[in-house]
Amino acid sequence: MVDSFDEVPPSVMHEKWGWFAGLGLLLLICGAIALGNLLVATVASVYYVGMLMLIGGIVHLAHAFQMRGWEHVVFWVLSGILYTLAGILAFANPLLASEALTLFLAIALVIAGTFRVWVGRRLKPLPGWFWIIVSGLATAVAGIAIMVGWPGNSLWILGLFLAFDLIFQGWTLVVFGLVLRR
């Protein structure tokens, strides 16, 4: 009997080990394909983000007509139009959109890395604080490296991140499935 909604009985997990390993293998193959053609993987990433922005824009516009009060309608309509236009831009010019997304990624990495260094310094008396700083520095340096290579690296950096993510997820699920098998 399951005590909590969030818990899955271990027996169910053990029975499904093959599904985890199979999904992991599929993700590894997709990651290898993405790694083999980073430009195509980058464009696929941009199309994915563009599709989400288009859907978000349409939802915002539909929501605008449900609002009462002029100031609320204007906010939702403008927000919906901006999202929709950004989504259309991603489909119309994926290379330009990849430049913008790559720059945003670089900025986000620098900010996240800087914040992590700050947190690590605040944790200084605790064991392991140094590794949080190292992690933050690595993240910030990655962001700076992307900025230095921008916009030229915009043609492949998003695809590289997608490929690495697929490969790491794939290995994780393969190992998880094999451990469940035991």
BELDATA-V155404 format. One record per residue. N is the residue number from 1. RES is the residue in three letters. SS is DSSP state (hx for helix, st for strand, lp for the rest). PHI is phi in degrees with one decimal (none if undefined). PSI is psi in radians with two decimals (* if undefined). Layout:
N | RES | SS | PHI | PSI
N | RES | SS | PHI | PSI
This chain:
1 | MET | lp | none | 2.39
2 | VAL | lp | -87.5 | 2.21
3 | ASP | lp | -79.4 | -0.51
4 | SER | lp | -131.8 | 2.68
5 | PHE | lp | -63.6 | -0.54
6 | ASP | lp | -81.7 | -0.30
7 | GLU | lp | -88.8 | 2.51
8 | VAL | lp | -115.1 | 2.29
9 | PRO | lp | -58.1 | 2.37
10 | PRO | hx | -56.1 | -0.58
11 | SER | hx | -64.0 | -0.64
12 | VAL | hx | -65.7 | -0.72
13 | MET | hx | -65.4 | -0.74
14 | HIS | hx | -63.5 | -0.66
15 | GLU | hx | -66.1 | -0.46
16 | LYS | lp | -101.1 | 0.30
17 | TRP | hx | -56.1 | -0.66
18 | GLY | hx | -64.4 | -0.61
19 | TRP | hx | -65.9 | -0.72
20 | PHE | hx | -63.4 | -0.84
21 | ALA | hx | -64.4 | -0.70
22 | GLY | hx | -64.9 | -0.78
23 | LEU | hx | -63.0 | -0.70
24 | GLY | hx | -61.0 | -0.75
25 | LEU | hx | -63.1 | -0.74
26 | LEU | hx | -61.6 | -0.74
27 | LEU | hx | -65.7 | -0.64
28 | LEU | hx | -62.3 | -0.74
29 | ILE | hx | -63.8 | -0.79
30 | CYS | hx | -61.9 | -0.70
31 | GLY | hx | -63.8 | -0.70
32 | ALA | hx | -65.8 | -0.70
33 | ILE | hx | -62.8 | -0.79
34 | ALA | hx | -62.4 | -0.71
35 | LEU | hx | -65.5 | -0.55
36 | GLY | hx | -71.6 | -0.43
37 | ASN | lp | -143.9 | 1.49
38 | LEU | hx | -66.2 | -0.55
39 | LEU | hx | -64.2 | -0.80
40 | VAL | hx | -64.1 | -0.70
41 | ALA | hx | -64.5 | -0.66
42 | THR | hx | -64.5 | -0.81
43 | VAL | hx | -63.2 | -0.70
44 | ALA | hx | -61.6 | -0.71
45 | SER | hx | -62.9 | -0.75
46 | VAL | hx | -65.0 | -0.73
47 | TYR | hx | -62.5 | -0.68
48 | TYR | hx | -62.0 | -0.86
49 | VAL | hx | -63.0 | -0.73
50 | GLY | hx | -60.7 | -0.72
51 | MET | hx | -63.1 | -0.76
52 | LEU | hx | -63.3 | -0.68
53 | MET | hx | -67.9 | -0.69
54 | LEU | hx | -61.1 | -0.83
55 | ILE | hx | -61.1 | -0.79
56 | GLY | hx | -60.1 | -0.72
57 | GLY | hx | -64.3 | -0.74
58 | ILE | hx | -65.4 | -0.71
59 | VAL | hx | -64.1 | -0.73
60 | HIS | hx | -60.7 | -0.77
61 | LEU | hx | -64.7 | -0.75
62 | ALA | hx | -63.6 | -0.69
63 | HIS | hx | -66.2 | -0.57
64 | ALA | hx | -58.2 | -0.63
65 | PHE | lp | -81.5 | -0.03
66 | GLN | lp | -96.4 | -0.17
67 | MET | lp | -83.9 | 2.65
68 | ARG | lp | -108.7 | 2.42
69 | GLY | lp | 98.4 | 2.25
70 | TRP | hx | -59.1 | -0.76
71 | GLU | hx | -63.6 | -0.58
72 | HIS | hx | -72.9 | -0.70
73 | VAL | hx | -63.6 | -0.79
74 | VAL | hx | -60.4 | -0.78
75 | PHE | hx | -58.9 | -0.87
76 | TRP | hx | -68.3 | -0.64
77 | VAL | hx | -66.3 | -0.83
78 | LEU | hx | -61.6 | -0.75
79 | SER | hx | -61.7 | -0.78
80 | GLY | hx | -63.7 | -0.70
81 | ILE | hx | -64.9 | -0.76
82 | LEU | hx | -63.3 | -0.79
83 | TYR | hx | -60.9 | -0.80
84 | THR | hx | -62.6 | -0.78
85 | LEU | hx | -63.5 | -0.70
86 | ALA | hx | -63.6 | -0.71
87 | GLY | hx | -64.4 | -0.74
88 | ILE | hx | -64.6 | -0.73
89 | LEU | hx | -59.8 | -0.71
90 | ALA | hx | -60.7 | -0.65
91 | PHE | hx | -79.4 | -0.64
92 | ALA | hx | -73.6 | -0.65
93 | ASN | lp | -142.2 | 1.35
94 | PRO | hx | -63.4 | -0.47
95 | LEU | hx | -71.6 | -0.71
96 | LEU | hx | -65.1 | -0.73
97 | ALA | hx | -63.3 | -0.64
98 | SER | hx | -65.7 | -0.58
99 | GLU | hx | -63.0 | -0.80
100 | ALA | hx | -64.5 | -0.80
101 | LEU | hx | -65.2 | -0.66
102 | THR | hx | -65.1 | -0.73
103 | LEU | hx | -64.0 | -0.76
104 | PHE | hx | -61.6 | -0.69
105 | LEU | hx | -61.7 | -0.80
106 | ALA | hx | -60.9 | -0.79
107 | ILE | hx | -62.3 | -0.76
108 | ALA | hx | -62.8 | -0.69
109 | LEU | hx | -66.3 | -0.71
110 | VAL | hx | -64.2 | -0.78
111 | ILE | hx | -64.5 | -0.82
112 | ALA | hx | -62.9 | -0.74
113 | GLY | hx | -63.9 | -0.76
114 | THR | hx | -61.8 | -0.76
115 | PHE | hx | -62.4 | -0.71
116 | ARG | hx | -65.1 | -0.68
117 | VAL | hx | -62.2 | -0.76
118 | TRP | hx | -59.9 | -0.80
119 | VAL | hx | -62.7 | -0.76
120 | GLY | hx | -60.1 | -0.69
121 | ARG | hx | -66.9 | -0.61
122 | ARG | hx | -70.5 | -0.43
123 | LEU | lp | -92.7 | 0.14
124 | LYS | lp | -46.1 | -0.70
125 | PRO | lp | -70.4 | -0.30
126 | LEU | lp | -85.5 | 2.62
127 | PRO | lp | -65.5 | 2.45
128 | GLY | lp | 90.5 | -0.04
129 | TRP | hx | -58.7 | -0.59
130 | PHE | hx | -61.3 | -0.64
131 | TRP | hx | -70.9 | -0.51
132 | ILE | hx | -67.5 | -0.70
133 | ILE | hx | -65.2 | -0.76
134 | VAL | hx | -59.5 | -0.78
135 | SER | hx | -60.9 | -0.77
136 | GLY | hx | -63.9 | -0.73
137 | LEU | hx | -63.3 | -0.73
138 | ALA | hx | -62.2 | -0.74
139 | THR | hx | -65.2 | -0.79
140 | ALA | hx | -64.4 | -0.72
141 | VAL | hx | -63.8 | -0.70
142 | ALA | hx | -60.2 | -0.76
143 | GLY | hx | -62.6 | -0.74
144 | ILE | hx | -65.2 | -0.73
145 | ALA | hx | -60.9 | -0.69
146 | ILE | hx | -66.1 | -0.73
147 | MET | hx | -62.0 | -0.72
148 | VAL | hx | -63.2 | -0.66
149 | GLY | hx | -85.8 | -0.08
150 | TRP | lp | -74.9 | 2.49
151 | PRO | lp | -92.1 | -0.05
152 | GLY | hx | -59.5 | -0.61
153 | ASN | hx | -79.6 | -0.06
154 | SER | hx | -63.9 | -0.34
155 | LEU | hx | -78.1 | -0.27
156 | TRP | lp | -136.3 | -0.28
157 | ILE | hx | -67.7 | -0.72
158 | LEU | hx | -65.0 | -0.68
159 | GLY | hx | -64.3 | -0.65
160 | LEU | hx | -65.2 | -0.76
161 | PHE | hx | -62.7 | -0.74
162 | LEU | hx | -62.0 | -0.80
163 | ALA | hx | -61.6 | -0.82
164 | PHE | hx | -62.3 | -0.71
165 | ASP | hx | -62.6 | -0.79
166 | LEU | hx | -62.4 | -0.73
167 | ILE | hx | -66.1 | -0.80
168 | PHE | hx | -65.5 | -0.72
169 | GLN | hx | -63.3 | -0.73
170 | GLY | hx | -60.3 | -0.88
171 | TRP | hx | -61.0 | -0.71
172 | THR | hx | -60.7 | -0.79
173 | LEU | hx | -71.1 | -0.63
174 | VAL | hx | -62.5 | -0.84
175 | VAL | hx | -63.6 | -0.76
176 | PHE | hx | -58.8 | -0.80
177 | GLY | hx | -62.8 | -0.72
178 | LEU | hx | -68.6 | -0.62
179 | VAL | hx | -67.3 | -0.69
180 | LEU | hx | -64.2 | -0.54
181 | ARG | hx | -63.6 | -0.58
182 | ARG | lp | -66.1 | *
